[in-house]
Amino acid sequence: MRIMIRAKALTAVAVMLAGASPAMAQYGGAGPNGGSGIRTRDAVNAAILSDVSANRQAERDAKRTPYASPGYGSIRTMKQASDACSADALGQVGRGSKLIGKPYTHSMATGWEVEGEIDPGRGDDHVPFVCSVRNGSVSGVLLK
């Protein structure tokens, strides 16, 4: 993360200074009397601070919803829990796999638990799975 921020800052400085005269680099414009008054260093520092604050906000958001799983959104019903868990389990088993029957979903204090079986489609035995949905998203899938 720090390397990316430094690379962005160095790129910004290089772009600004590539065609600029020393007066433009120092005063941010056409010279001491006609410039914008913003120094290049201040602009680069502002860009770095903006990136850092955005990263910190993303970390805070991740702490607020630690089990957020992209792609499913907020799971509010048993049917949504069953569909999301089945899709995750099918994805883990691989291409050509099919869900066998209807998964069994039962409610818990903070979400749902889904149990079912998958046919891998390779002539293997059926693969049972257990999945839990907590706080509106899939928190884990266990293939037995």
N, C-alpha and C positions, 0 to 999 in steps of 0.2 A: 504494500500500500504506500509506504513512504517513498519507495523507488519511483512509483508512478507519479506521485505528487512532485517529486524533484524533477522528473523528466518533463512534466507539463510546464513547470516553472522555467526550466532551462530553455525549452522550446519557445515559450512566450518571450523570454528575454532575447533569444537569438532572432526571432522574427522582428521584434521591435528595434533591435540594434543593427540589423542587417543593412538597411538602407538609410539609417539615420546618421546625422552628424553628431559630434560630441555635444553640441548645444541642445539638440533635440533630445538626446539621451538624458541630459542633466535637467532640462526644464520641461520636457514633455511636449514641445511644440516647435514653433519656428525660431525661437530664441528667447532671451530674457524678457523682452517686452511683449512678445506676441504669443507666448505659449499658454497652455491650458492651466499651468500651475500644478499639475499632477506629475510627480516624478515616476519614472519607470519602476524604480524599486518599490514604491508604494502600491502601484498597480499589481505587481507580481505578488507582493505580500498579501494583498486583498484576495487574489485568486487562490493562493495557497490556503488561506484561512477559510475561504468558502468551501474548498474541497474537504478540509479537515472537519468543518462543522457538519457537512453533509454526511460524512462517514460516521461521525459520532451520533447523529440523528438515526442513521440506519441501525447502528448497534443498539440504541435505546429501543427502537421499534422491535428489533429481534428479541430483546429481553422481555418486552411486554407480551409477545405472542411466541413463546419458545418452540411450540410444536407446529407452527404454521407450515403447511405444505403447499407449495405452489401448484396451481392447476385445478384444485378442487374448490377453493373458496371456502365460505363458511358452511359447514355441514350442520343442518338443523333437524333433519328427520332420519328415521331408521332407514328409509329407502335410499336416501343420499349416502348414509354411512355404508350401507351394503354395496352400493354401486362403486363408491370410492375405494373401498377395501378390495373388492373383486378386481377392479382395474389395476390396482397396485400389485396384487398377487399374480395376476395374469402377466403383467409386465416383468415380474421377477422370474417367473417360470420360463418365459421365452415365447418365440413365435410359434404359431400353430397350436398353442394351448387353448383349451376351452373350459369354461365353467361347467361343472357337473351339478345339475339340479339348482335349487334355490338356496343361497347361503342363509344360515340361521343367524339372526341378529337379536341380541337382547340388550336391554338398557342397563346402565350402571349409574352410579352417582354423578359422574362428570362426563358421561358420554355413552358410547355403545361398544359392544364387543361383537365381532362378526366371525363366524366359523363356516367353513365350506371346504369343498374339494375341487381340485383342478385336474383335468386330463392333459398331460404334457403333449400328447399327440405324437409321441415317438414309440409307442408300444410299451412304455413304462407303466408302472403301477400309478394309481391315483395319488396326487400330492395334496394332503390336507393342509389347510392354513388357518391361522388365527390372527385377527387384526383388531387393533383397538383404535377408537376414535375418541380423542380427548379435546375439550375446549374448541370444538368445531372443526378439527382437522385430523387427518390420519397421523397417529403418533408412532405406529409401528406395525409391521407385518412379519409374522413368523411362519415360515414354511417348515412343516415337520418332515 
